[in-house]
Amino acid sequence: MAFCVSCGQSLHDGMRFCRFCGNQQPGEQLIQRL
């Protein structure tokens, strides 16, 4: 399970936008670099 980088709500894996705050989530490439 993933979490929104903006509001911290739990998200389903692979979601590109938060269903709570609407912010775009980083892609897998960015996550791998972190």
Distance bins in CASP14 RR format, pairs under 12 A and 6 or more apart:
PFRMAT RR
TARGET T0000
AUTHOR 0000-0000-0000
RMODE 2
METHOD distances of the structure
MODEL  1
1 8 0 0 0 0 0 1 0 0 0 0 0
1 9 0 0 0 0 0 1 0 0 0 0 0
1 10 1 0 1 0 0 0 0 0 0 0 0
1 11 1 0 0 1 0 0 0 0 0 0 0
1 12 1 0 0 1 0 0 0 0 0 0 0
1 13 1 0 0 1 0 0 0 0 0 0 0
1 14 0 0 0 0 0 1 0 0 0 0 0
1 15 0 0 0 0 0 1 0 0 0 0 0
2 8 0 0 0 0 1 0 0 0 0 0 0
2 9 0 0 0 0 1 0 0 0 0 0 0
2 10 1 0 0 1 0 0 0 0 0 0 0
2 11 1 0 1 0 0 0 0 0 0 0 0
2 12 1 0 0 1 0 0 0 0 0 0 0
2 13 1 0 1 0 0 0 0 0 0 0 0
2 14 1 0 0 1 0 0 0 0 0 0 0
2 15 1 0 0 1 0 0 0 0 0 0 0
2 16 0 0 0 0 0 1 0 0 0 0 0
2 17 0 0 0 0 0 1 0 0 0 0 0
2 18 0 0 0 0 1 0 0 0 0 0 0
2 19 0 0 0 0 0 1 0 0 0 0 0
2 25 1 0 0 1 0 0 0 0 0 0 0
2 26 0 0 0 0 1 0 0 0 0 0 0
2 27 0 0 0 0 0 1 0 0 0 0 0
2 28 0 0 0 0 0 1 0 0 0 0 0
2 31 0 0 0 0 1 0 0 0 0 0 0
3 9 1 0 0 1 0 0 0 0 0 0 0
3 10 1 0 1 0 0 0 0 0 0 0 0
3 11 1 0 0 1 0 0 0 0 0 0 0
3 12 0 0 0 0 0 1 0 0 0 0 0
3 13 0 0 0 0 0 1 0 0 0 0 0
3 15 0 0 0 0 0 1 0 0 0 0 0
3 18 0 0 0 0 1 0 0 0 0 0 0
3 20 0 0 0 0 0 1 0 0 0 0 0
3 21 0 0 0 0 0 1 0 0 0 0 0
3 23 0 0 0 0 0 1 0 0 0 0 0
3 25 0 0 0 0 1 0 0 0 0 0 0
3 26 0 0 0 0 0 1 0 0 0 0 0
3 31 0 0 0 0 0 1 0 0 0 0 0
4 10 1 0 0 1 0 0 0 0 0 0 0
4 11 1 0 1 0 0 0 0 0 0 0 0
4 12 0 0 0 0 0 1 0 0 0 0 0
4 15 0 0 0 0 1 0 0 0 0 0 0
4 16 0 0 0 0 0 1 0 0 0 0 0
4 17 0 0 0 0 1 0 0 0 0 0 0
4 18 1 0 1 0 0 0 0 0 0 0 0
4 19 0 0 0 0 1 0 0 0 0 0 0
4 20 1 0 0 1 0 0 0 0 0 0 0
4 21 1 0 0 1 0 0 0 0 0 0 0
4 22 0 0 0 0 1 0 0 0 0 0 0
4 23 1 0 0 1 0 0 0 0 0 0 0
4 24 0 0 0 0 0 1 0 0 0 0 0
4 25 1 0 0 1 0 0 0 0 0 0 0
4 26 0 0 0 0 0 1 0 0 0 0 0
5 11 0 0 0 0 1 0 0 0 0 0 0
5 15 0 0 0 0 0 1 0 0 0 0 0
5 16 0 0 0 0 0 1 0 0 0 0 0
5 17 0 0 0 0 0 1 0 0 0 0 0
5 18 0 0 0 0 1 0 0 0 0 0 0
5 21 0 0 0 0 0 1 0 0 0 0 0
5 22 0 0 0 0 0 1 0 0 0 0 0
5 23 1 0 0 1 0 0 0 0 0 0 0
5 24 0 0 0 0 1 0 0 0 0 0 0
5 25 1 0 0 1 0 0 0 0 0 0 0
5 26 1 0 0 1 0 0 0 0 0 0 0
5 27 0 0 0 0 0 1 0 0 0 0 0
5 30 0 0 0 0 1 0 0 0 0 0 0
5 31 0 0 0 0 1 0 0 0 0 0 0
5 34 0 0 0 0 0 1 0 0 0 0 0
6 17 0 0 0 0 0 1 0 0 0 0 0
6 18 1 0 0 1 0 0 0 0 0 0 0
6 20 0 0 0 0 1 0 0 0 0 0 0
6 21 1 0 1 0 0 0 0 0 0 0 0
6 22 1 0 0 1 0 0 0 0 0 0 0
6 23 1 0 1 0 0 0 0 0 0 0 0
6 24 0 0 0 0 1 0 0 0 0 0 0
6 25 0 0 0 0 1 0 0 0 0 0 0
6 26 0 0 0 0 0 1 0 0 0 0 0
7 17 0 0 0 0 0 1 0 0 0 0 0
7 18 1 0 0 1 0 0 0 0 0 0 0
7 19 0 0 0 0 0 1 0 0 0 0 0
7 20 1 0 1 0 0 0 0 0 0 0 0
7 21 1 0 1 0 0 0 0 0 0 0 0
7 22 0 0 0 0 1 0 0 0 0 0 0
7 23 1 0 0 1 0 0 0 0 0 0 0
7 25 0 0 0 0 0 1 0 0 0 0 0
8 18 0 0 0 0 1 0 0 0 0 0 0
8 19 0 0 0 0 0 1 0 0 0 0 0
8 20 0 0 0 0 1 0 0 0 0 0 0
8 21 0 0 0 0 1 0 0 0 0 0 0
8 22 0 0 0 0 0 1 0 0 0 0 0
8 23 0 0 0 0 0 1 0 0 0 0 0
8 25 0 0 0 0 0 1 0 0 0 0 0
9 15 0 0 0 0 0 1 0 0 0 0 0
9 17 0 0 0 0 0 1 0 0 0 0 0
9 18 1 0 0 1 0 0 0 0 0 0 0
9 19 1 0 0 1 0 0 0 0 0 0 0
9 20 1 0 1 0 0 0 0 0 0 0 0
9 21 1 0 0 1 0 0 0 0 0 0 0
9 22 0 0 0 0 0 1 0 0 0 0 0
9 23 0 0 0 0 0 1 0 0 0 0 0
9 25 0 0 0 0 0 1 0 0 0 0 0
10 18 0 0 0 0 1 0 0 0 0 0 0
10 19 0 0 0 0 1 0 0 0 0 0 0
10 20 0 0 0 0 1 0 0 0 0 0 0
11 17 0 0 0 0 1 0 0 0 0 0 0
11 18 1 0 0 1 0 0 0 0 0 0 0
11 19 1 0 0 1 0 0 0 0 0 0 0
11 20 0 0 0 0 1 0 0 0 0 0 0
11 21 0 0 0 0 0 1 0 0 0 0 0
11 22 0 0 0 0 0 1 0 0 0 0 0
11 23 0 0 0 0 0 1 0 0 0 0 0
11 24 0 0 0 0 0 1 0 0 0 0 0
11 25 1 0 0 1 0 0 0 0 0 0 0
11 26 0 0 0 0 0 1 0 0 0 0 0
12 18 0 0 0 0 0 1 0 0 0 0 0
12 19 0 0 0 0 1 0 0 0 0 0 0
12 25 0 0 0 0 0 1 0 0 0 0 0
13 25 0 0 0 0 0 1 0 0 0 0 0
13 27 0 0 0 0 0 1 0 0 0 0 0
13 28 0 0 0 0 0 1 0 0 0 0 0
13 31 0 0 0 0 0 1 0 0 0 0 0
14 25 1 0 0 1 0 0 0 0 0 0 0
14 26 0 0 0 0 0 1 0 0 0 0 0
14 27 0 0 0 0 1 0 0 0 0 0 0
14 28 0 0 0 0 1 0 0 0 0 0 0
14 31 0 0 0 0 0 1 0 0 0 0 0
15 22 0 0 0 0 0 1 0 0 0 0 0
15 23 0 0 0 0 0 1 0 0 0 0 0
15 24 0 0 0 0 1 0 0 0 0 0 0
15 25 1 0 0 1 0 0 0 0 0 0 0
15 26 0 0 0 0 0 1 0 0 0 0 0
15 27 0 0 0 0 0 1 0 0 0 0 0
16 22 0 0 0 0 0 1 0 0 0 0 0
16 23 0 0 0 0 0 1 0 0 0 0 0
16 24 1 0 0 1 0 0 0 0 0 0 0
16 25 1 0 1 0 0 0 0 0 0 0 0
16 26 0 0 0 0 1 0 0 0 0 0 0
16 27 1 0 0 1 0 0 0 0 0 0 0
16 28 0 0 0 0 0 1 0 0 0 0 0
16 30 0 0 0 0 0 1 0 0 0 0 0
17 23 1 0 0 1 0 0 0 0 0 0 0
17 24 1 0 1 0 0 0 0 0 0 0 0
17 25 1 0 0 1 0 0 0 0 0 0 0
17 26 0 0 0 0 0 1 0 0 0 0 0
17 27 0 0 0 0 0 1 0 0 0 0 0
18 24 0 0 0 0 1 0 0 0 0 0 0
18 25 1 0 0 1 0 0 0 0 0 0 0
18 26 0 0 0 0 0 1 0 0 0 0 0
19 25 0 0 0 0 0 1 0 0 0 0 0
24 30 0 0 0 0 0 1 0 0 0 0 0
25 31 0 0 0 0 1 0 0 0 0 0 0
26 32 0 0 0 0 1 0 0 0 0 0 0
26 33 0 0 0 0 1 0 0 0 0 0 0
26 34 0 0 0 0 1 0 0 0 0 0 0
27 33 0 0 0 0 0 1 0 0 0 0 0
27 34 0 0 0 0 0 1 0 0 0 0 0
28 34 0 0 0 0 0 1 0 0 0 0 0
END
